Amino acid sequence: MTPADVAAQTPHKPAYIIADTDEVVTFAELEATANQTAHLLRSLGLKRGDHIAILLENHPRFFQICWAAQRAGLYYTAISWRLQPAEVAYIVNNCEARVFITSSARADVVQAALDDTPNLEARFMLDGVIDGFTSFEAAIERFPTTPLADPAEGASMLYSSGTTGYPKGIKRPLPEVPYGEFEGVAVIKTLYGADADSVYLSPAPLYHAAPLGFTMACLRNGITVVVMQHFEAEFALQCIERYRVTHSQWVPTMFVRMLKLPQEVRLRYDVSSLEVAIHAAAPCPVPIKRAMIDWWGPVIYEYYAGTEGNGFVQLNSHEWLAHPGSVGKPLNCEVHICDDNGDEVPVGESGTIYFGGGGQFEYYKDAQKTAGSRHPQGWTTLGDVGYLDEDGYLYLTDRKHFMIISGGVNIYPQEAENVLITHDKVVDVAVFGIPNAEFGEEVKAVVQPHDMSEADTVLEVELLDYCRAQLSHIKCPRSIDFRAELPRHPTGKLYKRLLKDEYWAAANDA
């Protein structure tokens, strides 16, 4: 199935709605512009397996461009609009994009990257142009709205968020089926029960794997998508009520923001239309998850997976209540927990999480990183640490590279983060290791408080006591610093590396 099939049956049905402006794009409009764009790309000589790169905010044209590449057999790489020029240039060059499409809102960044992307054959800009770019709107105007004569299934080729270094391009084979016959695993339909009458809310940046994958699957199956251009807690609740949203996807930081709204604000909006609220991307603290289930009911589903597509683990609210803190059981793979020697560990013991049988991938043009993700048995890992319980449910401990070793004791900072984020005066928190002459490392926390005027030693002591009342003292921070904002990716991932590198550099300079 494709948007063309939906457009033929219900041309005026909304394909997607930009919630911030209430702009509606119908399936007929989506199909027409996607066809024009596909013809443009073909006219430039792009053939099956070639690459394009897209640097856009949650723009009304975003899906039209993706669906053009999807039907032209191309790889399309959506780039975070928050990246700096050097980072953008790295991805454009690394993915070997032949065409680059952006918007005038990103003009400063892309202009600075012009000289560093010499291999691009064409550059297009929406909503105006600058030197070095051609108007996208004018370029597609001369092409027909009819389908390509030789359509083929394309695919996204996205990059990891770069929280631990340069982002890695994640490449999977193109589907070997005619365009329109590829279904893949349409989890929004098969697992979460969405159908043509459903409405899906996407509050996250579309360039990220989960929002892009789920929204593209929705459009393929005739499901209307509501796109928030920026997440704002109360506005998200307004969207659920206004559009009678049935399905949605979130990250734990969004749950935290909504739960910390005043109660009279939270309860002002009708969220009874929600049938499924999915969350992923980062571990969710147990009290936060429990509060969301109490508020929205048992509609909360969680999954653990990666852009790599090498495995999928999930559970529903009832399972989670019986296994608090779990991210679920594997659906399309096996889970293996291994020690540093690659040997599987007993139930209940933590180790590196490997997936077996869930699908293969490669890190584009990086054989070393690809090999580093492999187990001798052929299993693959995302680099996370966790354990299985006796019922086969998986629990995430932390990213392996964030583990703190203090006095020979392994400490996973996620535990302290999960406690501190529940404090009423905390908006966001990062916990990591910093140098300690006696123990090697010590635990440090950086907190974003609700009110920076309260960021003093009194609050520090209050938070330290709060953490120590719930965790072993060795797992708790020895000190806390305060920041007005933490470097968090809109998908919910924390750029902890930036904070950690800053503290280690300062210690080395001392």
C-alpha positions, 0 to 999 in steps of 0.5 A: 500500500502507498499514499497513492492508493489512499489518494485514489480512494479518499483524495481529500482525507488529511494525510498530515496536519501541522498542529502549530498552524493547523495547515492540512495537507491531503493525500492527493496533495501529498501524492502530487508533490511527491511525484513532482519531486521524484521526477525532479530527482530522476531528471538529475540522474539519480537512480536506485540506491543513490542518496539525498540529504534533507535538513529541515525543521518539521516542515510541511514539505518534509513528508513530500520529499521523503515520499519522493525518495521512497518511490524513486528507490533512493536512500534519504538521510534526514539530518538534525537541524540542531547540528552545526555546519561542520557536523552537517557537512560531515553527514552530507559527505559521509552518506555521499548525498548527490542532492541536498534539500533544506529551508531558508530557516536553516540558511546560516548553517547551510551557507557555512557548510557550502565550501565543505560539501563540494561533491553535491550535484544540486542544492535546493532551498524551500521558502526562499533562496541564498547563493548556491541554492535553487528554489525547490518550489520553482524546480518542481513546478515544471514536472508532472504530478503523475507517477514515475514510470519506473518506481522502486522502494527506497529507504531512510539511511539515518545517523545515530544522534552522536551522543558518544562521538561522530554520528554513525550512518546506519545502512540496511538493504533496499527492499527487493520488492516492487514499489507499493508491495513493501509492508515491512513490519508495520507495527503501528498497525499490527502491534498497536491496532491503528487503522484508517480511522486512527489519528497519530500525534508526533510531538518529536523532530521528524528527522529522528528514526522513530518519528520518521519511521512511524509517521511514514508507516502511518501515511503508507496505511492511510492514517492521518498524522498530526505533527507538532513543530516543537514540543510544548507540554500543554500544547501537546495535551491541547492537540490530543483533545483538538484532533481526538488523537488515538495513537501517539509516541513520546519520550520520557522527558515529555512525560516529565514535562507534562506531569510537572504542569500544574494539576489544574492544567493537566486535568483541563484537557480531555485525553480519553481518545487515546488508545495507545501512547508509545514511548521509547528512546530512553529509560523511563523512571518507574515513578514517572511511568506509574504516574502516566498510567494512573493519569492516562490509563493502561494505554502506555506501551514501551519498546526498546529498539534502535535505528539499527533495526536489529531487534524489537522489545516491547510490553504493554501497561499490564505487563509493566505493572507486573514487571516495573522498570522493564522495557519488555520481551523480545518480539522479533529476536532473541536477547543475550546478556553477555559479560566482557568476554562475550559469555552469557551471564545468569538471569538477573546479572547485568551485561551487554545486551545483544540481539540475535535474529532481529535483522542485520545492518552496517555502519556506513563506511566504518568497518571497525564500528560495524565489527565492534557491534558484533558478537562472535556468534553473529549477534549485534549490540547497541552498546547498552547494558541490562539484564533479564528476569526469570520471566524473560523481561529485559531491564536497561541498566545504562549505556556501557560507556557511561558506567562509573568505576569508583574505587573498583565498584561499577556504578550506573548513573541511570539509577541516580538520574531516575531518583533525582528527576522525580524531585519537585524542584528538578526539571532535568538531570545528568549524572556521570563520573568525574576524576577523583585522585583516590577512587579514580572516579566520583559521581557528579550530578548536573541539575536543571532546576525549576527556578535558577534563583533556588540553585544554591547549596541549600537545594544541593543538600536537599537533593543529595539527601533525597537521593541518599534516602532512596539509593546506596550512598555510593551510587549518589552524587558527591556534589551537584552543579546547576545549569539553566538548561542541559544539552538534551536532544529533542528525541530525549537523549541527553548529550551527556558526553558534552558535559562529561568531556567538559569536566574531564578537560577542566580536571586535566587542565587543573 
